[in-house]
């Protein structure tokens, strides 16, 4: 059982490190947030102010 725990720990650490080093990880979130902000800004321009 200890061998399984050690194997899983090594695998988990390797997966985590690979995800941290993946340059694509932050790009998509930035694009989504920019698109959301553009929608918010467009909506604010259309609605009359109370």
C-alpha positions in Angstrom: 0.0 0.0 0.0 2.9 2.4 0.7 4.1 2.0 -2.8 0.7 3.0 -4.2 0.7 6.1 -2.0 4.2 7.1 -3.1 3.3 6.4 -6.8 0.1 8.5 -6.5 2.0 11.3 -4.7 4.6 11.5 -7.4 2.0 11.4 -10.1 -0.1 14.1 -8.5 2.9 16.4 -8.0 3.9 15.9 -11.7 0.4 16.7 -12.9 0.2 19.8 -10.7 3.6 21.1 -11.9 2.7 20.5 -15.5 -0.5 22.5 -15.0 1.4 25.4 -13.3 3.8 25.5 -16.2 1.1 25.4 -18.9 1.1 28.9 -20.5 -2.3 28.3 -21.9 -3.9 28.1 -18.4 -4.3 31.9 -17.9 -4.9 32.9 -21.4 -8.4 31.6 -21.7 -9.6 33.1 -18.5 -8.2 36.5 -19.6 -10.1 36.3 -22.9 -13.3 35.3 -21.1 -13.0 38.2 -18.7 -12.4 40.7 -21.5 -15.4 39.5 -23.4 -17.6 39.7 -20.3 -16.4 43.2 -19.6 -17.1 44.2 -23.2 -20.7 42.9 -22.8 -21.1 44.8 -19.5 -19.8 48.0 -21.0 -22.1 47.7 -24.1 -25.1 47.0 -21.9 -24.3 50.1 -19.8 -24.2 52.3 -22.9 -27.6 51.0 -24.1 -29.6 51.3 -20.9 -31.0 54.7 -19.9 -29.6 56.0 -16.6 -32.2 56.4 -13.8 
